[in-house]
Every structure is written in C-alpha cells, then in structure tokens.
Amino acid sequence: MSNERTKQLLRGITTLIPLLIIVVLLLYFAKAPSTPQPHDTPSEQPTAVADSVINKHHFSNFDPNEASYIELVEAGVERRVAVSIIRWRESGKVYRIKEDIALCYGMTDSLYLLLEPYIIIGKEYAIKPKSDNKTFTKSKRQDVQIAYEPFLIDTASVVYLSTIGFSVRQAEVIANYREAIGGITSMDKFRECYVVDDEVADRLEPYIIFSPKDVIAPSTRKIDINSADSTALVALRGIGPKSAQHIIRYRDLLGGYHEIEQILELECVTTENFNTFSQQIYADTARIEKIYINFARPKQMEVHPYITNRMLKRIINHRELKGGWSTIEEMTDANIMSEDEAMRIAPYLDFGTHTSTE
C-alpha cells in the first residue's frame, strides 16, 4: 500500500510542475510592458500631417491687383488661376476684398483656403468703409460740428450734401428732385423736397446760393453716366479715353451705376479727377439691369463684382431649399450675406416673379 501511494504522489507532482510553470509564464508576459507603437501617440500625428501639408505648398504674400503672372505663380497660385486673375484684371476688375479672387476661373475652395492668409489688398484698392446710416441718429447728427460755407445748391454733389447733414439717400433724392424741376431757385422750392425738414433748411439757408434757371448755361447740363458712350465721357473735363473705357466696362459688369461715387471703385479714377467731373454727371437708376435673384442662373450672378463666391454658393443652396426670397432682409436673416454686402447689392436685386434669360 505504501509503495502504491508513493507512486500516486509522484505522478501528481509530475503533473503539477508543468502547470505551475505555465502559470508563472502567463503571469510574466501579462505584466511585461508592451512596445509602444507609432499610432499610440495621437497627439503627434495631426502635427505631422499638418507639417506635411505646409511643407507641400510654398506660399508668399501677393496683391492680385498688382502682381504679374510670374509673381502669382511664385506666390503659390496655380497657373490657370493666375491667368484668370490677370485676364479679369485687364478687363477692368479691381479686387476690393479677398473673396473676389474666389470667383476666378479654376479657383477651388481648398486652394482659396490655402491662399487666403497670403492675399494682400492694398489700401488704394480696398473698399472704403461707409458710415452706418441706420445707427446714425438725429441726436448724433446734431452733435457733429460742421463748418458751413456758401455753396450752389444746383451744383452740389451727393458727396457734398451728405457731409452737411443729409444721409446719402437723402442727398440722392435732392439731386433727383432738382433735376426733375429744372433747378432749385428759391428756399421755398428747396423746402418742397420731402427729405428736407424745416430744421435743416433753417440751418442751411444762410449758406445756400441759388442759380436762376435762365442764367444756367447749356454746357452745365449733366450727362447720364449709365447711358453715355465713350465720346460723351471723354468730352467731360477730368476723363480721358482710358478712364472712359474702364468706366463703361465696369458699368457693364455692375449692370449700371446706382450712384456716381461707385466710379471711385475703379483704380484708374483718383479722388481729384472724380471731384473734377462729378458735378457734370448723374446716374439714372432706372437704367440699371437688375438680377432676378429668385430665378437667375449662376453664370449670370457670378460676374457681378458685388457677388462673392461664398455669397453665390449660399444663394444657390438656400434658394433650392427655401424657394426664394421676398426682401433683402430675408437674405441677411438667413446669413446669405452681411448687412454691408446687402447695402451694396440691394439696388441690383429684383425679388419679382420674372424668369432669367441668358
């Protein structure tokens, strides 16, 4: 019996030892640290990807209004886009904001996002900020101290009238009113204009000079900037042949001038020259070719200088979903455009039920 029990004990020990060895090995490998893998450091991966993207493209600053083809290509602009930028510029286009470049043929959203930090718009080309007439209250107007000087009411420009107490819109109404009645010859005639209140009229009366209708020379008659040809423009003092071509070309892109001050958006027209001929012209807004925004085709809208690529995409996408708009305020509420952009483009939009043609 003792020998048999001894044999069983030995067999049990022989079986137990391998099991113990296996258990020890499993515990050892379970505690051993794993070898770090490259993908175990996620914080470094985005940096590496970003660096590869940055290193792939070599960009430098450029002004689309002045850079040559070689300079554009060296700045990182694709060749076909560089050609498009220059071609549009030669046709009279002035790049006022960075987003204007997004409209150029061949420009993609991804390329624009890469180029945007390097686009430089010179001060002489950038859009001049306008005062917000909506927040310029009557009380604020009264606080502004204006040094009045005698002036001819029949030749005062919209710009001048807007500096002596009238809003731009009021100044335009006064200019159209005096054209319609053949000149303002008295204070009574001046007060009859519905945008002129008694307080403003009393304040300006000591400085207004009236020109009797019968002494105004025929040569002082103004020409309509929206219908004048190059011959009529060159005949004006301060406009040369090249400037006349640019004025007409930009007029065609806009669909007509809403106000004569838009001519200052042209690079070839200086403030000094504008002041020279501004009193010889006016803008007949009835001649403006409007865009039927609810039906216009993308090709019709993309050529307008005031419609950016971003704005165009939002117009198309939201129009398909909403079915159209009734007012410009609906478009700003839907973030189609900013209030400043809306003020610029509003005179060129028609919200009627017309259909567009090409």
SETORVO-297671 format. One record per residue (C-alpha): x, y, z. Coordinates in Angstrom, 3 decimals. Layout:
BEGIN
LORO       east      north         up
LORO          X          Y          Z
...
This chain:
BEGIN
LORO       east      north         up
LORO      0.000      0.000      0.000
LORO      2.801      2.386      0.840
LORO      4.512      1.816     -2.470
LORO      1.312      2.385     -4.397
LORO      0.583      5.619     -2.534
LORO      4.104      6.838     -3.162
LORO      3.716      6.250     -6.873
LORO      0.459      8.211     -6.966
LORO      2.089     11.099     -5.121
LORO      4.965     11.197     -7.612
LORO      2.574     11.177    -10.574
LORO      0.633     14.090     -9.038
LORO      3.811     16.130     -8.522
LORO      4.945     15.368    -12.072
LORO      1.623     16.665    -13.431
LORO      1.539     19.766    -11.175
LORO      5.032     21.082    -12.006
LORO      4.330     21.799    -15.740
LORO      1.080     23.500    -14.770
LORO      2.906     25.764    -12.323
LORO      5.483     26.628    -14.989
LORO      2.721     27.578    -17.433
LORO      1.029     29.764    -14.810
LORO      4.298     31.562    -13.984
LORO      4.979     32.244    -17.685
LORO      1.499     33.639    -18.207
LORO      1.873     35.999    -15.248
LORO      5.274     37.124    -16.517
LORO      4.088     38.001    -20.017
LORO      0.920     39.632    -18.689
LORO      2.974     42.123    -16.630
LORO      5.603     42.797    -19.334
LORO      5.213     46.344    -20.861
LORO      4.069     46.421    -24.464
LORO      6.314     48.011    -27.080
LORO      4.987     51.484    -27.942
LORO      3.692     51.796    -31.498
LORO      3.751     54.956    -33.647
LORO     -0.042     55.168    -33.626
LORO     -0.062     55.166    -29.766
LORO      0.877     58.874    -29.792
LORO     -2.210     60.514    -31.366
LORO     -1.169     63.964    -30.239
LORO      1.844     63.870    -32.551
LORO      0.028     62.549    -35.622
LORO     -2.007     65.680    -36.525
LORO      1.129     67.781    -36.201
LORO      2.967     65.521    -38.588
LORO      0.104     65.688    -41.089
LORO     -0.147     69.474    -40.767
LORO      3.619     69.810    -41.275
LORO      3.437     67.658    -44.387
LORO      0.671     69.846    -45.825
LORO      2.575     73.042    -45.038
LORO      5.796     71.667    -46.489
LORO      3.971     70.538    -49.614
LORO      2.893     74.102    -50.522
LORO      5.171     77.120    -50.592
LORO      3.187     80.368    -50.453
LORO      4.109     84.042    -50.165
LORO      2.181     87.319    -49.985
LORO      0.773     88.829    -53.187
LORO     -1.574     91.628    -54.259
LORO     -3.922     90.400    -57.027
LORO     -4.285     93.990    -58.263
LORO     -0.556     94.391    -58.991
LORO      1.199     91.000    -59.121
LORO      2.407     89.795    -62.524
LORO      1.864     86.255    -63.789
LORO      5.336     85.150    -62.650
LORO      4.836     86.732    -59.212
LORO      1.480     84.996    -58.805
LORO      2.911     81.595    -59.706
LORO      5.895     82.120    -57.415
LORO      3.457     83.046    -54.633
LORO      1.807     79.625    -54.922
LORO     -1.115     80.386    -57.267
LORO     -1.877     77.691    -59.837
LORO     -1.017     78.742    -63.402
LORO     -4.546     78.650    -64.808
LORO     -5.835     80.630    -61.809
LORO     -3.027     83.180    -62.244
LORO     -4.053     83.653    -65.875
LORO     -7.700     84.090    -64.803
LORO     -6.760     86.705    -62.190
LORO     -4.815     88.774    -64.728
LORO     -7.400     88.335    -67.508
LORO    -10.216     89.614    -65.284
LORO     -8.000     92.454    -64.050
LORO     -7.247     93.536    -67.624
LORO    -10.990     93.706    -68.324
LORO    -11.335     96.382    -65.646
LORO    -11.862     94.288    -62.496
LORO    -10.469     95.658    -59.233
LORO    -10.128     93.198    -56.365
LORO    -11.661     95.017    -53.370
LORO    -11.842     92.100    -50.916
LORO    -10.007     88.794    -50.667
LORO    -13.138     86.830    -51.561
LORO    -13.199     88.427    -55.037
LORO    -10.420     86.019    -56.019
LORO    -12.642     83.048    -55.185
LORO    -14.703     83.903    -58.305
LORO    -11.767     83.465    -60.681
LORO    -11.943     80.556    -63.093
LORO    -10.151     77.468    -61.793
LORO    -10.123     78.565    -58.149
LORO    -11.300     75.835    -55.767
LORO    -12.387     76.186    -52.151
LORO     -9.397     74.177    -50.920
LORO     -6.912     76.321    -52.864
LORO     -8.582     79.542    -51.705
LORO     -8.338     78.460    -48.048
LORO     -4.602     77.879    -48.524
LORO     -4.067     81.213    -50.338
LORO     -6.334     83.413    -48.196
LORO     -3.730     84.249    -45.479
LORO     -1.326     85.469    -48.184
LORO     -3.715     87.697    -50.178
LORO     -2.942     91.385    -49.668
LORO     -5.414     94.054    -50.838
LORO     -3.746     97.473    -50.974
LORO     -5.414    100.423    -49.284
LORO     -5.922    102.151    -52.622
LORO     -7.989     99.166    -53.829
LORO     -9.840     98.124    -50.669
LORO    -13.490     99.049    -50.135
LORO    -13.786    102.338    -48.318
LORO    -15.839    101.943    -45.128
LORO    -19.196    103.692    -45.109
LORO    -20.928    105.120    -42.088
LORO    -23.879    103.099    -40.822
LORO    -26.869    105.323    -41.544
LORO    -29.127    103.026    -39.538
LORO    -27.373    103.883    -36.267
LORO    -26.544    107.497    -37.113
LORO    -29.437    109.024    -35.192
LORO    -30.690    112.592    -35.369
LORO    -29.234    113.404    -31.953
LORO    -25.794    112.259    -33.093
LORO    -26.060    114.387    -36.239
LORO    -26.728    117.462    -34.135
LORO    -23.600    116.796    -32.074
LORO    -21.359    116.944    -35.162
LORO    -19.832    120.382    -35.641
LORO    -19.808    121.279    -39.348
LORO    -18.017    124.322    -40.756
LORO    -20.553    125.543    -43.309
LORO    -19.538    127.565    -46.362
LORO    -21.658    129.169    -49.098
LORO    -22.463    126.699    -51.904
LORO    -24.550    126.473    -55.078
LORO    -27.462    124.152    -54.372
LORO    -27.864    123.281    -58.064
LORO    -24.284    122.037    -58.462
LORO    -23.645    120.491    -55.035
LORO    -22.737    116.827    -55.413
LORO    -24.279    113.940    -53.492
LORO    -20.990    113.580    -51.628
LORO    -21.050    117.227    -50.512
LORO    -24.709    117.129    -49.485
LORO    -24.028    114.027    -47.392
LORO    -21.386    115.963    -45.424
LORO    -23.639    118.857    -44.406
LORO    -26.396    116.973    -42.602
LORO    -28.089    114.700    -45.136
LORO    -27.808    110.938    -45.440
LORO    -26.571    109.546    -48.759
LORO    -30.111    108.502    -49.659
LORO    -31.496    111.973    -48.842
LORO    -28.741    113.601    -50.904
LORO    -29.671    111.399    -53.881
LORO    -33.331    112.390    -53.547
LORO    -32.384    116.100    -53.519
LORO    -30.204    115.636    -56.628
LORO    -33.008    113.830    -58.487
LORO    -35.553    116.412    -57.320
LORO    -33.599    119.394    -58.670
LORO    -33.087    117.564    -61.989
LORO    -36.810    116.897    -62.220
LORO    -37.832    120.547    -61.620
LORO    -35.004    122.037    -63.684
LORO    -33.101    123.534    -60.739
LORO    -33.796    124.840    -57.229
LORO    -34.276    128.611    -57.469
LORO    -35.555    129.514    -54.006
LORO    -35.826    128.327    -50.389
LORO    -39.479    127.542    -50.972
LORO    -38.504    125.161    -53.769
LORO    -35.813    123.667    -51.536
LORO    -38.260    123.091    -48.651
LORO    -40.739    121.421    -51.008
LORO    -38.391    118.434    -51.330
LORO    -39.858    115.885    -48.908
LORO    -36.489    114.856    -47.398
LORO    -35.701    118.439    -46.309
LORO    -37.130    119.191    -42.859
LORO    -37.520    122.734    -41.528
LORO    -34.696    122.405    -39.013
LORO    -32.117    121.509    -41.657
LORO    -33.465    124.132    -44.073
LORO    -33.189    126.857    -41.412
LORO    -29.624    125.834    -40.622
LORO    -28.507    125.821    -44.272
LORO    -30.438    128.866    -45.507
LORO    -27.629    131.431    -44.808
LORO    -25.218    129.380    -46.952
LORO    -27.316    128.310    -49.941
LORO    -26.752    130.177    -53.206
LORO    -29.433    129.869    -55.874
LORO    -28.756    129.995    -59.601
LORO    -31.681    131.389    -61.604
LORO    -32.748    128.925    -64.281
LORO    -32.329    131.445    -67.093
LORO    -28.640    132.078    -66.309
LORO    -27.547    128.431    -66.256
LORO    -25.505    127.800    -69.394
LORO    -26.448    124.784    -71.521
LORO    -22.873    123.485    -71.113
LORO    -23.544    122.838    -67.435
LORO    -26.164    120.193    -68.200
LORO    -25.201    116.849    -66.749
LORO    -24.933    113.608    -68.682
LORO    -26.273    110.245    -67.558
LORO    -23.353    108.009    -66.648
LORO    -25.491    104.921    -67.351
LORO    -26.166    105.782    -70.986
LORO    -23.181    107.905    -72.023
LORO    -20.791    106.460    -74.603
LORO    -17.027    106.926    -74.580
LORO    -17.245    110.053    -76.746
LORO    -19.569    111.777    -74.281
LORO    -17.375    110.768    -71.324
LORO    -14.123    111.959    -72.891
LORO    -15.780    115.319    -73.567
LORO    -16.026    115.847    -69.805
LORO    -13.209    117.604    -68.029
LORO    -11.198    115.070    -65.991
LORO    -11.961    111.906    -68.017
LORO     -9.509    110.565    -70.593
LORO    -10.009    107.813    -73.211
LORO     -8.603    105.040    -70.987
LORO    -10.695    106.075    -67.997
LORO    -13.804    106.238    -70.183
LORO    -13.249    102.636    -71.320
LORO    -12.860    101.413    -67.741
LORO    -15.949    103.346    -66.592
LORO    -18.079    101.754    -69.330
LORO    -16.621     98.267    -68.771
LORO    -17.275     98.409    -65.028
LORO    -20.783     99.769    -65.714
LORO    -21.494     96.693    -67.828
LORO    -20.288     94.351    -65.066
LORO    -22.414     96.119    -62.458
LORO    -25.478     96.429    -64.655
LORO    -25.337    100.222    -64.293
LORO    -24.234    102.684    -61.627
LORO    -26.567    103.160    -58.684
LORO    -24.633    106.240    -57.598
LORO    -21.833    108.135    -59.272
LORO    -19.485    107.510    -56.312
LORO    -19.140    103.899    -57.476
LORO    -16.759    105.203    -60.150
LORO    -14.238    105.708    -57.334
LORO    -14.031    101.906    -57.084
LORO    -12.009    101.976    -60.297
LORO     -8.242    102.061    -59.887
LORO     -7.803    104.476    -62.774
LORO    -10.044    107.161    -61.200
LORO     -8.479    109.269    -58.476
LORO    -10.430    111.336    -55.962
LORO     -9.030    114.504    -57.535
LORO    -10.249    113.532    -61.005
LORO    -13.631    112.457    -59.631
LORO    -14.124    115.821    -57.947
LORO    -13.373    117.449    -61.300
LORO    -16.092    115.697    -63.304
LORO    -18.566    114.548    -60.608
LORO    -20.681    117.690    -60.972
LORO    -21.033    117.033    -64.705
LORO    -22.668    113.606    -64.376
LORO    -25.571    111.810    -62.701
LORO    -26.779    108.201    -62.551
LORO    -30.179    107.345    -63.990
LORO    -31.037    104.384    -61.756
LORO    -33.987    103.483    -63.965
LORO    -31.460    102.102    -66.454
LORO    -29.970     99.585    -64.001
LORO    -30.184     95.987    -65.212
LORO    -31.294     94.037    -62.164
LORO    -30.779     90.398    -61.268
LORO    -33.959     88.394    -60.671
LORO    -32.449     86.754    -57.625
LORO    -35.071     84.012    -57.289
LORO    -34.534     82.738    -60.852
LORO    -31.153     84.000    -62.102
LORO    -28.689     81.392    -63.305
LORO    -25.307     81.076    -61.519
LORO    -23.429     82.292    -64.619
LORO    -25.483     85.480    -64.596
LORO    -24.714     86.167    -60.931
LORO    -21.048     85.170    -60.710
LORO    -19.853     88.007    -62.983
LORO    -21.301     90.726    -60.756
LORO    -18.481     92.477    -58.825
LORO    -20.514     92.574    -55.597
LORO    -21.439     88.859    -55.505
LORO    -18.622     86.836    -53.956
LORO    -18.108     83.112    -54.455
LORO    -19.198     82.470    -50.870
LORO    -22.362     84.516    -51.357
LORO    -23.136     82.793    -54.669
LORO    -22.934     79.318    -53.125
LORO    -25.221     80.293    -50.269
LORO    -27.729     81.865    -52.659
LORO    -27.910     78.709    -54.775
LORO    -28.088     76.284    -51.818
LORO    -30.657     78.261    -49.800
LORO    -32.749     79.093    -52.859
LORO    -33.225     75.403    -53.642
LORO    -34.342     74.743    -50.071
LORO    -36.429     77.869    -49.442
LORO    -37.718     78.547    -52.935
LORO    -36.729     82.229    -52.989
LORO    -36.921     85.462    -51.016
LORO    -39.226     88.469    -50.925
LORO    -36.867     91.055    -49.411
LORO    -33.161     91.647    -48.904
LORO    -33.751     91.445    -45.141
LORO    -34.758     87.802    -45.515
LORO    -31.391     87.113    -47.119
LORO    -29.429     88.781    -44.326
LORO    -31.522     86.961    -41.696
LORO    -30.585     83.683    -43.390
LORO    -26.861     84.666    -43.328
LORO    -26.711     84.701    -47.121
LORO    -24.789     87.980    -46.859
LORO    -23.775     90.563    -44.273
LORO    -25.618     93.861    -43.842
LORO    -22.759     95.748    -45.538
LORO    -22.879     93.379    -48.516
LORO    -26.669     93.712    -48.627
LORO    -26.448     97.520    -48.794
LORO    -24.099     97.283    -51.791
LORO    -26.009     94.659    -53.771
LORO    -29.606     95.657    -52.895
LORO    -30.023     98.172    -55.796
LORO    -29.202     95.350    -58.240
LORO    -31.635     92.707    -56.982
LORO    -35.213     92.150    -58.116
LORO    -37.422     89.886    -55.996
LORO    -40.244     89.705    -58.542
LORO    -41.563     86.691    -60.422
LORO    -39.558     87.176    -63.611
LORO    -37.577     84.390    -65.187
LORO    -33.992     84.848    -66.265
LORO    -32.609     84.515    -69.759
LORO    -29.094     84.127    -70.992
